[in-house]
Amino acid sequence: MKISVDPERCYGSGDCVYRVPSVFTVVDGFGAVLPGREDAGDDPAVRSAAEGCPSQAITLGRPE
């Protein structure tokens, strides 16, 4: 599954980075997906981070 972080919704809590530092990072104070990790959405920890995102900025979807 493809992961994306909506920069318009993210307010930079860093919860995603805390939960899955191998997939998420902080760029300019906001959450982002590490380059090359965009397709890691099948990982249960990533799904948990998406569900637990306080701003609901993380989405998981099928690759286009």
N, CA, C and O atoms as CSV, one atom per row, in Angstrom:
chain,resi,resn,atom,element,x,y,z
A,1,MET,N,N,0.835,-1.188,0.000
A,1,MET,CA,C,0.000,0.000,0.000
A,1,MET,C,C,0.875,1.245,0.000
A,1,MET,O,O,1.930,1.289,0.633
A,2,LYS,N,N,0.424,2.221,-0.703
A,2,LYS,CA,C,1.142,3.497,-0.813
A,2,LYS,C,C,0.807,4.378,0.399
A,2,LYS,O,O,-0.349,4.456,0.815
A,3,ILE,N,N,1.818,5.034,0.953
A,3,ILE,CA,C,1.645,5.925,2.105
A,3,ILE,C,C,1.821,7.360,1.635
A,3,ILE,O,O,2.693,7.659,0.820
A,4,SER,N,N,0.980,8.241,2.160
A,4,SER,CA,C,1.204,9.668,1.910
A,4,SER,C,C,0.836,10.453,3.164
A,4,SER,O,O,-0.001,10.035,3.964
A,5,VAL,N,N,1.484,11.595,3.305
A,5,VAL,CA,C,1.202,12.501,4.420
A,5,VAL,C,C,0.754,13.820,3.812
A,5,VAL,O,O,1.476,14.424,3.019
A,6,ASP,N,N,-0.431,14.260,4.184
A,6,ASP,CA,C,-0.984,15.514,3.674
A,6,ASP,C,C,-0.392,16.672,4.482
A,6,ASP,O,O,-0.714,16.830,5.660
A,7,PRO,N,N,0.470,17.482,3.860
A,7,PRO,CA,C,1.101,18.580,4.599
A,7,PRO,C,C,0.106,19.661,5.037
A,7,PRO,O,O,0.398,20.446,5.939
A,8,GLU,N,N,-1.049,19.699,4.407
A,8,GLU,CA,C,-2.072,20.677,4.805
A,8,GLU,C,C,-2.754,20.265,6.109
A,8,GLU,O,O,-3.245,21.119,6.847
A,9,ARG,N,N,-2.785,18.977,6.394
A,9,ARG,CA,C,-3.437,18.485,7.612
A,9,ARG,C,C,-2.458,18.264,8.762
A,9,ARG,O,O,-2.823,18.405,9.930
A,10,CYS,N,N,-1.219,17.920,8.431
A,10,CYS,CA,C,-0.218,17.596,9.442
A,10,CYS,C,C,0.141,18.842,10.252
A,10,CYS,O,O,0.388,19.911,9.693
A,11,TYR,N,N,0.167,18.687,11.571
A,11,TYR,CA,C,0.614,19.804,12.406
A,11,TYR,C,C,1.898,19.470,13.160
A,11,TYR,O,O,2.271,20.166,14.104
A,12,GLY,N,N,2.573,18.396,12.737
A,12,GLY,CA,C,3.912,18.112,13.235
A,12,GLY,C,C,4.004,17.520,14.622
A,12,GLY,O,O,4.944,17.829,15.354
A,13,SER,N,N,3.060,16.677,15.010
A,13,SER,CA,C,3.133,16.071,16.338
A,13,SER,C,C,4.328,15.131,16.467
A,13,SER,O,O,4.854,14.944,17.564
A,14,GLY,N,N,4.760,14.537,15.349
A,14,GLY,CA,C,5.881,13.608,15.370
A,14,GLY,C,C,5.512,12.214,15.820
A,14,GLY,O,O,6.390,11.363,15.962
A,15,ASP,N,N,4.238,11.957,16.050
A,15,ASP,CA,C,3.806,10.647,16.513
A,15,ASP,C,C,4.177,9.552,15.515
A,15,ASP,O,O,4.580,8.461,15.917
A,16,CYS,N,N,4.047,9.833,14.224
A,16,CYS,CA,C,4.386,8.836,13.201
A,16,CYS,C,C,5.870,8.489,13.251
A,16,CYS,O,O,6.236,7.322,13.114
A,17,VAL,N,N,6.718,9.481,13.443
A,17,VAL,CA,C,8.160,9.259,13.510
A,17,VAL,C,C,8.501,8.443,14.755
A,17,VAL,O,O,9.354,7.556,14.707
A,18,TYR,N,N,7.848,8.737,15.842
A,18,TYR,CA,C,8.062,7.984,17.086
A,18,TYR,C,C,7.665,6.519,16.898
A,18,TYR,O,O,8.368,5.615,17.350
A,19,ARG,N,N,6.529,6.293,16.224
A,19,ARG,CA,C,6.019,4.928,16.047
A,19,ARG,C,C,6.810,4.119,15.027
A,19,ARG,O,O,7.099,2.946,15.260
A,20,VAL,N,N,7.168,4.742,13.884
A,20,VAL,CA,C,7.832,4.006,12.804
A,20,VAL,C,C,8.951,4.861,12.194
A,20,VAL,O,O,8.800,5.362,11.080
A,21,PRO,N,N,10.060,5.033,12.902
A,21,PRO,CA,C,11.145,5.890,12.402
A,21,PRO,C,C,11.806,5.368,11.127
A,21,PRO,O,O,12.508,6.117,10.449
A,22,SER,N,N,11.595,4.109,10.795
A,22,SER,CA,C,12.170,3.567,9.559
A,22,SER,C,C,11.369,3.972,8.323
A,22,SER,O,O,11.813,3.759,7.195
A,23,VAL,N,N,10.184,4.559,8.536
A,23,VAL,CA,C,9.314,4.945,7.414
A,23,VAL,C,C,9.045,6.447,7.394
A,23,VAL,O,O,8.981,7.050,6.323
A,24,PHE,N,N,8.888,7.049,8.563
A,24,PHE,CA,C,8.517,8.464,8.639
A,24,PHE,C,C,9.679,9.325,9.133
A,24,PHE,O,O,10.574,8.850,9.832
A,25,THR,N,N,9.642,10.579,8.759
A,25,THR,CA,C,10.629,11.559,9.199
A,25,THR,C,C,9.925,12.906,9.350
A,25,THR,O,O,8.737,13.032,9.053
A,26,VAL,N,N,10.660,13.898,9.808
A,26,VAL,CA,C,10.129,15.258,9.915
A,26,VAL,C,C,10.898,16.134,8.933
A,26,VAL,O,O,12.129,16.141,8.920
A,27,VAL,N,N,10.156,16.868,8.115
A,27,VAL,CA,C,10.737,17.798,7.154
A,27,VAL,C,C,10.084,19.157,7.386
A,27,VAL,O,O,8.863,19.289,7.293
A,28,ASP,N,N,10.893,20.158,7.686
A,28,ASP,CA,C,10.380,21.509,7.949
A,28,ASP,C,C,9.299,21.518,9.025
A,28,ASP,O,O,8.355,22.306,8.954
A,29,GLY,N,N,9.435,20.644,10.022
A,29,GLY,CA,C,8.500,20.613,11.140
A,29,GLY,C,C,7.252,19.782,10.928
A,29,GLY,O,O,6.375,19.752,11.792
A,30,PHE,N,N,7.157,19.101,9.783
A,30,PHE,CA,C,5.962,18.302,9.489
A,30,PHE,C,C,6.361,16.881,9.134
A,30,PHE,O,O,7.467,16.640,8.650
A,31,GLY,N,N,5.455,15.943,9.375
A,31,GLY,CA,C,5.711,14.548,9.058
A,31,GLY,C,C,5.825,14.335,7.562
A,31,GLY,O,O,5.183,15.022,6.767
A,32,ALA,N,N,6.654,13.369,7.193
A,32,ALA,CA,C,6.841,13.015,5.784
A,32,ALA,C,C,7.273,11.555,5.716
A,32,ALA,O,O,7.767,10.991,6.692
A,33,VAL,N,N,7.078,10.959,4.552
A,33,VAL,CA,C,7.507,9.583,4.323
A,33,VAL,C,C,8.941,9.623,3.787
A,33,VAL,O,O,9.260,10.407,2.893
A,34,LEU,N,N,9.788,8.775,4.340
A,34,LEU,CA,C,11.170,8.705,3.870
A,34,LEU,C,C,11.203,8.270,2.405
A,34,LEU,O,O,10.418,7.411,2.003
A,35,PRO,N,N,12.082,8.839,1.616
A,35,PRO,CA,C,12.209,8.423,0.215
A,35,PRO,C,C,12.481,6.922,0.117
A,35,PRO,O,O,13.304,6.379,0.854
A,36,GLY,N,N,11.788,6.272,-0.789
A,36,GLY,CA,C,11.942,4.841,-0.977
A,36,GLY,C,C,11.082,3.991,-0.070
A,36,GLY,O,O,11.062,2.768,-0.211
A,37,ARG,N,N,10.372,4.603,0.856
A,37,ARG,CA,C,9.516,3.861,1.805
A,37,ARG,C,C,8.025,4.090,1.543
A,37,ARG,O,O,7.184,3.704,2.355
A,38,GLU,N,N,7.705,4.711,0.419
A,38,GLU,CA,C,6.318,5.074,0.114
A,38,GLU,C,C,5.384,3.874,-0.013
A,38,GLU,O,O,4.170,4.021,0.131
A,39,ASP,N,N,5.933,2.689,-0.280
A,39,ASP,CA,C,5.105,1.498,-0.465
A,39,ASP,C,C,5.093,0.578,0.752
A,39,ASP,O,O,4.788,-0.607,0.614
A,40,ALA,N,N,5.414,1.084,1.925
A,40,ALA,CA,C,5.486,0.271,3.144
A,40,ALA,C,C,4.167,0.219,3.910
A,40,ALA,O,O,4.146,-0.147,5.085
A,41,GLY,N,N,3.074,0.581,3.256
A,41,GLY,CA,C,1.787,0.651,3.943
A,41,GLY,C,C,1.216,-0.669,4.408
A,41,GLY,O,O,0.252,-0.680,5.173
A,42,ASP,N,N,1.784,-1.795,3.967
A,42,ASP,CA,C,1.302,-3.097,4.429
A,42,ASP,C,C,1.853,-3.460,5.807
A,42,ASP,O,O,1.400,-4.424,6.424
A,43,ASP,N,N,2.812,-2.705,6.280
A,43,ASP,CA,C,3.409,-2.933,7.592
A,43,ASP,C,C,2.368,-2.600,8.672
A,43,ASP,O,O,1.818,-1.498,8.667
A,44,PRO,N,N,2.091,-3.523,9.590
A,44,PRO,CA,C,1.106,-3.254,10.640
A,44,PRO,C,C,1.432,-2.009,11.475
A,44,PRO,O,O,0.524,-1.299,11.908
A,45,ALA,N,N,2.716,-1.748,11.700
A,45,ALA,CA,C,3.098,-0.559,12.477
A,45,ALA,C,C,2.743,0.718,11.725
A,45,ALA,O,O,2.343,1.708,12.338
A,46,VAL,N,N,2.887,0.702,10.403
A,46,VAL,CA,C,2.526,1.867,9.593
A,46,VAL,C,C,1.019,2.071,9.629
A,46,VAL,O,O,0.545,3.200,9.751
A,47,ARG,N,N,0.269,0.986,9.525
A,47,ARG,CA,C,-1.196,1.107,9.609
A,47,ARG,C,C,-1.612,1.667,10.967
A,47,ARG,O,O,-2.524,2.489,11.055
A,48,SER,N,N,-0.944,1.222,12.010
A,48,SER,CA,C,-1.239,1.738,13.346
A,48,SER,C,C,-0.913,3.229,13.451
A,48,SER,O,O,-1.664,3.993,14.058
A,49,ALA,N,N,0.208,3.638,12.857
A,49,ALA,CA,C,0.578,5.056,12.872
A,49,ALA,C,C,-0.450,5.891,12.117
A,49,ALA,O,O,-0.795,6.992,12.546
A,50,ALA,N,N,-0.937,5.372,10.994
A,50,ALA,CA,C,-1.958,6.093,10.218
A,50,ALA,C,C,-3.247,6.227,11.013
A,50,ALA,O,O,-3.857,7.296,11.041
A,51,GLU,N,N,-3.661,5.144,11.659
A,51,GLU,CA,C,-4.881,5.175,12.464
A,51,GLU,C,C,-4.736,6.092,13.671
A,51,GLU,O,O,-5.706,6.718,14.099
A,52,GLY,N,N,-3.519,6.175,14.225
A,52,GLY,CA,C,-3.284,6.975,15.430
A,52,GLY,C,C,-2.847,8.400,15.171
A,52,GLY,O,O,-2.620,9.156,16.116
A,53,CYS,N,N,-2.723,8.784,13.907
A,53,CYS,CA,C,-2.280,10.145,13.592
A,53,CYS,C,C,-3.279,11.153,14.152
A,53,CYS,O,O,-4.447,11.124,13.765
A,54,PRO,N,N,-2.857,12.047,15.057
A,54,PRO,CA,C,-3.800,12.966,15.679
A,54,PRO,C,C,-4.443,13.960,14.706
A,54,PRO,O,O,-5.533,14.468,14.968
A,55,SER,N,N,-3.778,14.233,13.596
A,55,SER,CA,C,-4.371,15.164,12.625
A,55,SER,C,C,-4.970,14.437,11.427
A,55,SER,O,O,-5.475,15.062,10.494
A,56,GLN,N,N,-4.907,13.094,11.466
A,56,GLN,CA,C,-5.433,12.263,10.373
A,56,GLN,C,C,-4.819,12.646,9.028
A,56,GLN,O,O,-5.507,12.655,8.008
A,57,ALA,N,N,-3.526,12.962,9.030
A,57,ALA,CA,C,-2.825,13.407,7.826
A,57,ALA,C,C,-2.233,12.256,7.017
A,57,ALA,O,O,-1.847,12.448,5.863
A,58,ILE,N,N,-2.156,11.066,7.606
A,58,ILE,CA,C,-1.561,9.921,6.912
A,58,ILE,C,C,-2.653,9.126,6.226
A,58,ILE,O,O,-3.660,8.776,6.841
A,59,THR,N,N,-2.450,8.842,4.951
A,59,THR,CA,C,-3.396,8.001,4.220
A,59,THR,C,C,-2.663,6.831,3.590
A,59,THR,O,O,-1.501,6.939,3.197
A,60,LEU,N,N,-3.362,5.723,3.503
A,60,LEU,CA,C,-2.842,4.518,2.865
A,60,LEU,C,C,-3.741,4.196,1.686
A,60,LEU,O,O,-4.966,4.227,1.802
A,61,GLY,N,N,-3.138,3.892,0.570
A,61,GLY,CA,C,-3.920,3.566,-0.611
A,61,GLY,C,C,-3.135,2.679,-1.541
A,61,GLY,O,O,-1.941,2.450,-1.350
A,62,ARG,N,N,-3.809,2.190,-2.535
A,62,ARG,CA,C,-3.173,1.338,-3.536
A,62,ARG,C,C,-2.279,2.159,-4.439
A,62,ARG,O,O,-2.620,3.289,-4.788
A,63,PRO,N,N,-1.128,1.601,-4.826
A,63,PRO,CA,C,-0.251,2.316,-5.776
A,63,PRO,C,C,-0.982,2.549,-7.088
A,63,PRO,O,O,-1.805,1.737,-7.512
A,64,GLU,N,N,-0.671,3.659,-7.716
A,64,GLU,CA,C,-1.334,3.992,-8.980
A,64,GLU,C,C,-0.623,3.356,-10.143
A,64,GLU,O,O,-1.039,3.526,-11.289
